[in-house]
Amino acid sequence: MENRTARLTILLDPQKKKIFEDICASQDLTASQVVRKLMRQYIIDNASERELPDWLRGTATTGKSGVNDG
């Protein structure tokens, strides 16, 4: 299972952040949930030959379309 104790700080344009948060809220998701989904999918799509833990490989769909928070 995932351990959600690490923190990632990013800097972004305030307008882009507001739009992102509004869209997340309209889908009843937090920004953190969406970022975690995007990160999992990015890892799966770009891991190449890296060995991924079963819990990570099983939480997202393959391909660039859509992701699943597991």
N, C-alpha and C positions, 0 to 999 in steps of 0.2 A: 504494500500500500504506500501511497505517497506520504512524505513527511513535509508538512506545510509550515516549516519554521524559518526558512531562508527568506530574505528580503531582497528584492531587486528594485533599485531606484532608477527611473528614467526621466529625462527632461523632454518635454514636448510643447508644442504650440498650445496656448490656452484655448484657442477656438477649436482646435482639433480635439482636445481633451473633452471639451463640453459636448461636442457633437457625438463623440464616442460614448460618453457616459449617458447621454440622452437615448441613443440607440440601444445600449445595453439595458437601460431601465425599461424601455418600451417592450423588450423581450423578457422582462422579469429576471434579468441576470445582472450580476455585479461586474464591474470592470475587471476585477481579479479573476472571476470565473472565465471570462472570455479570453483574457491574456493567457491563463493556464491552458485552455483549449488550444489556442494558437501555438503556444510553445510546444505542447505535446505533438501536435500535427507536424510542426516544422522539424522537430527531432526525428520523427518517424520518416518523413519525406526525405531527409538529408543525412541520415545516419550512415549511409553506405554499408560498409562491412562491420561497423561497430556492433558489438553484442549489446542488445537492449534487454532489460529485465522484462519478464513476462507481463507484469502488471502495467508496464508502459505500453508495450505492443498491443495489449488488449483493450486500451482505453480510447483509442482514436481510430477513425476509418482511414484507409489508405487512399491516396490521391489528394488532389488539391481542393476538392469540393467538400465542404461541410466537415465538421468535427463533432465529436461526442465527448461530453465531460465525464463520462464513465459512471 
